[in-house]
């Protein structure tokens, strides 16, 4: 009898160990499932209001990414059903196992409680980490200041004598004197392969009063004054400005030829390069540019910003106004948002006071606000 009793005690201890390991594995699997579920819930609904969720429902994913064939409605409707069915099956299996080994459950009370307590702590740690998983590390250009005079970008060099889009040396110097830290220039490539600054050929023809001009060569470009009085800017003048003003940040537009922009790579810490596709965004990073800014044109694109880890975006104020709720969310998540638009609208102090530092970081302006 003693041997049988000892054998029974050994068996019970053995079963305790087996059950502890078994339930530990089950709880681990459950914690992984909860992690994935919370990750998905945060990705779809984290920090969102009802208005934001309704906005997402009306914003399909099709057509944004060629590799993405799913719609947000799939995420919203079918995924929860699949998860519910999986959870239901999992609980049924758990219940079935419990019934099979019901007579041994009482032996495990203390051990199970300890394991559950440990995994509860682990669960809350996982939830906390997952809720911050999609937050982007903000760049140094991220601006949460609501002061409207901070974080303004002098559009096309800024205004000079009420003239816009000149990209001229005088306009840039005036903007610097007025306190602009960010200067945006429209960069193009001359016929002889040099970087020059002008917005578009029609505006340039008007500025130099020459409608017959065809190709633009660097020598001719530098010899012709804009509006008969302003100095055009080429890559050497840009380098001189950056060397003389160590806090100046150059924001480029138009030019996506990185073989040419590489000449400015020396100033990569103070260079924001606007690009117009995901491919160019990734190419800019590969070429060594630290701060490419993706231009967003449609509300469908905005859903890919966090998923593709886009850190800086530019967009028209009309798109911003229509989807302001979502851009507030992106701004909170660390995305640097740069807004441009109609100078009669974007320069109004009411617009800057309402949104700057709350829903976007930087604003392109033509006139420095009084």
Residue pairs with C-beta under 8 A, 6 or more apart in sequence:
12 107
15 104
15 107
16 107
16 108
16 111
19 101
19 104
19 107
19 108
19 111
20 108
20 111
20 112
20 115
23 108
23 112
23 115
24 115
26 94
27 115
27 116
27 119
28 119
30 90
30 119
31 119
31 122
31 123
31 126
33 86
33 87
33 90
34 123
34 126
34 127
35 126
35 127
35 130
37 83
38 126
38 127
38 130
38 131
39 130
39 133
40 75
40 79
42 130
42 131
42 133
42 134
43 134
43 306
43 307
44 56
44 72
44 75
44 76
45 53
46 131
46 134
47 329
47 332
47 333
48 56
48 329
49 325
51 325
52 325
52 326
52 329
55 323
55 325
55 326
56 72
56 76
56 303
56 326
57 72
57 73
57 76
59 72
59 299
59 300
59 302
59 303
60 71
60 72
60 73
60 300
61 68
61 70
61 71
61 72
61 300
61 303
61 304
62 68
62 69
62 71
63 300
64 300
64 301
64 303
64 304
65 278
65 304
65 308
72 303
98 105
134 306
134 333
135 333
135 334
136 306
136 309
136 310
136 311
136 333
136 334
136 335
137 311
137 334
138 311
138 334
138 335
138 336
139 291
139 311
139 312
139 336
141 249
141 272
141 291
141 312
141 336
141 361
141 362
142 334
142 335
142 336
142 361
143 150
143 151
143 336
143 356
143 357
143 361
143 362
144 357
144 361
145 151
145 356
145 357
146 353
146 356
146 357
146 358
147 357
148 349
148 352
148 353
148 356
148 369
149 179
149 368
149 369
151 181
151 182
151 356
151 357
151 361
151 362
151 363
152 180
152 182
152 362
152 363
152 365
152 368
152 369
153 180
153 182
153 183
153 184
153 251
153 338
153 362
153 363
153 364
153 365
154 171
154 172
154 175
154 180
154 182
154 183
154 184
154 365
155 164
155 165
155 184
155 340
155 343
155 364
155 365
155 366
156 164
156 165
156 166
156 167
156 171
156 184
156 185
156 186
156 199
156 366
157 166
157 167
157 168
157 171
157 172
157 175
157 183
157 184
157 185
157 197
157 233
158 171
158 172
158 174
158 175
158 178
158 180
158 183
158 366
158 368
159 171
159 174
159 366
159 367
159 368
160 166
160 168
160 170
160 171
160 174
160 230
163 171
163 227
163 230
164 343
164 366
165 186
165 199
165 203
166 207
166 226
166 227
166 230
167 185
167 186
167 197
167 198
167 199
167 232
167 233
168 226
168 230
168 231
168 232
168 233
169 230
169 231
169 232
169 233
169 237
170 229
170 230
170 231
171 230
172 183
172 185
172 233
172 241
175 183
175 368
176 183
176 241
176 245
176 248
178 368
179 368
180 368
181 247
181 248
181 249
182 248
182 249
182 251
182 272
182 362
183 241
183 248
183 249
183 250
183 251
184 250
184 251
184 252
184 253
184 364
185 197
185 233
185 238
185 250
185 251
185 252
185 253
186 197
186 198
186 199
186 200
186 253
186 254
187 195
187 196
187 197
187 252
187 253
187 254
187 255
187 261
188 195
188 196
188 197
188 198
188 216
188 254
188 255
189 195
189 196
189 255
189 257
189 260
190 196
190 215
190 216
190 217
190 218
190 221
191 215
191 216
191 217
192 217
192 218
193 260
194 218
194 234
194 235
195 234
195 235
195 238
195 255
195 260
195 261
195 263
195 264
196 216
196 218
196 221
196 232
196 233
196 234
196 235
197 232
197 233
197 234
197 238
198 204
198 207
198 216
198 232
199 254
201 213
201 216
204 213
204 216
205 211
205 213
207 226
207 227
208 224
208 225
208 226
209 228
210 224
218 234
221 232
221 234
222 232
222 234
224 232
225 231
225 232
226 232
231 237
235 263
235 264
238 250
238 264
239 264
239 267
241 248
242 248
242 250
242 264
242 267
242 270
248 270
249 270
249 271
249 272
250 264
250 267
250 270
250 271
250 272
251 272
251 274
251 293
251 338
252 261
252 264
252 271
252 272
252 273
252 274
253 274
254 274
255 261
256 275
256 276
256 280
258 283
258 284
258 287
258 289
261 273
261 287
261 289
262 287
262 288
264 271
265 271
265 287
265 288
265 289
268 288
268 289
268 290
268 291
269 290
271 289
271 290
271 291
272 291
272 292
272 293
272 312
272 338
273 284
273 289
273 291
273 292
273 293
274 292
274 293
274 295
274 314
275 281
275 283
275 284
275 292
275 293
275 294
275 295
276 294
276 295
277 294
278 294
278 304
278 308
280 292
281 292
281 294
281 310
284 292
285 292
291 311
291 312
292 312
293 312
293 313
293 314
293 336
293 338
294 305
294 310
294 312
294 313
294 314
295 313
295 314
295 315
296 302
296 305
296 313
296 314
296 315
296 319
297 315
297 316
297 319
298 319
299 319
299 322
299 323
299 326
302 323
302 326
302 327
302 330
304 310
305 313
305 330
305 335
306 330
306 333
306 335
310 335
311 334
311 335
311 336
312 335
312 336
312 338
313 330
313 335
313 336
313 337
313 338
314 338
314 339
314 340
315 337
315 338
315 339
315 340
316 339
316 340
316 341
317 339
317 340
317 341
317 342
317 345
317 346
317 351
318 341
320 327
320 337
320 339
320 341
320 355
320 359
320 360
324 355
324 359
327 337
327 359
327 360
328 358
328 359
330 337
331 337
331 358
331 359
331 360
331 361
336 361
336 362
337 359
337 360
337 361
337 362
338 360
338 361
338 362
338 363
338 364
339 346
339 355
339 360
339 362
339 363
339 364
340 346
340 363
340 364
341 364
343 365
343 366
343 367
345 351
346 363
346 364
346 365
347 365
347 366
347 367
347 369
349 369
352 363
352 369
356 363
